[in-house]
């Protein structure tokens, strides 16, 4: 018989190698997690920069359009009263503008809110004055405090060439804090944010802490600023005009940070998206603490490593997703790594119709009912007695994950028949889900809304039409609406008055159609509304009521007054988007060709 002579020294000799193996395993786990998180964080920061650049470009284009229209208004008859009235109207309706002014050829300064300065030397010493301007390129000033409001601003200046050969300057001051309000929603990890630095002065232009504005950037000190700008120009030439994103590391108040930056945009700013390296280490340690507690349990340790690496790997895919279908797929794959479940439902709040929607399962839920169900801001495993979603059964155990943005519920994730035992990793999953959903909703808002009227645009309209066609939604109608003789209104009263007409029509649409309808600016003076009616007669009555409301409404501005009419064509929702639009357009043309100011219905042809 074989006898094993196991002596204590054998076990003692194994202690140090075993501890070394455990420590090496823990170090490898931590390093792998850190790499996953770092890659994901960098990608998230780059995505935030892309969104911020698109957001700023939209506002810059809007400012340029306003300056162009004001310039045309002034050059029409050189009437300062008309100019100041138009400028004041724009200022009153846009909270991101602080002051709009005109520096005449005689260097006299006239501005909104009854500002006037005849001191030519003082006017020419203003931060927004640039002697070397040309007529083609607007000048964007450095950061300064507005003289009238004492708020931080940058000025957009346009040089006007007058008929007598002289020139004048149009000035529009932009509220920096107001402009940054939406960008403050872009987060990287827990404490990362987007900010901006003036490439010429090194001053901070945008920052979540208002006291940091106008101070010198720590991340881009003077000795680095020139190199960054120079490198950006070189990279742009090498990449055929495309700018690249780069990384800088720095220390602020004892904390090691990094910033992804892009050093070229129309404003002359360097946009940066940063995060604290401690946040990445915190994520690693948050998982690593569990590993250290279970040092003796190699099997459990391996399981934790496997789960954490898989979660962060899927989280990286999730953070890079911007389409709802991709986010849904990534969430489903990520959740399946953590728990077994039968079905997944993701309801998302739609601010346009004030309802929660589950687009992939064609569900729409009342917002008040959702708020009554979700009473706690935490992941819960429970049986829902009266579920809002029909496919969730009361006897089934369900994992419910509320998703928030700055204290407001923006979505809820349900995993049905789930056997989740611990919510630790599900909270990590929730953080990724919230971040991805916030970025997707902000991107959708920027891409789906008309800036002038705050109505949705045609892209959003077509999406909703496609959704209703797929759901075979009954009693849906599409109306195409055109303002009659809009070109004559523009020619007679001016483009700024024409803008008032468009905004008034949009306001009337919101008034006559409730939040269930999709009201859109289709383009120019043309609008569209996707709405519900019990039958064709009721659809015609709703549109006729709107037409009469427009007909009895006058648009007034100073001494100008204009009565409006609209022509409307509508069609029941067909089996395709293009056919529905074609039929509604055809009815609209009939209304236009029959003395206008009418509502015509399209008849489906075989």
Secondary structure, 3 states (H helix, E strand, C coil): CCCCCCCHHHHHHHHHHHHHHHHHHHHHHHHHHHHHHHHHHHHHHHHHHHHHHHHHHHHHHHHHHHHHHHHHHHHHHCCHHHHHHHHHHHHHCCCCEEEEEEECCCCCEEECCCEEECCHHHHHCCCCCCCCCCCCCCEECCCEECCCCCCEEEEEEEEEECCCCCEEEEEEEEEHHHHHHHHCCCEECCCEEEEEEECCCCEEEECCCHHHCCCECCCCCHHHHHHHHHHHHHHHHHCCCCCCCEEEEEEECCEEEEEEEECCCCCCEEEEEEEEHHHHHHHHHHHHHHHHHCCCCHHHHHHHHHHHHHHHHHHHHHHCCCCHHHHHHHHHHHHHCCCCCCCEEEEEEECCCCEEEEHHHCEEEEHHHHHHHCCCCCCEEECCCCCCCCCCCCCCCEEEEEEEECCEEEEEEEEECCCCCCCHHHHHHHHHHHHHHHHHHHHHHHHHECCCCCCECHHHHHHHHHHHHHCCCCCEEEEEEEECCHHHHHHHHCHHHHHHHHHHHHHHHHHHCCCCCEEEEEECCEEEEEEECCCHHHHHHHHHHHHHHHHCCEEEECCEEEECCEEEEEEECCCCHHHHHHHHHHHHHHHHHCCCCCEEECCCCC
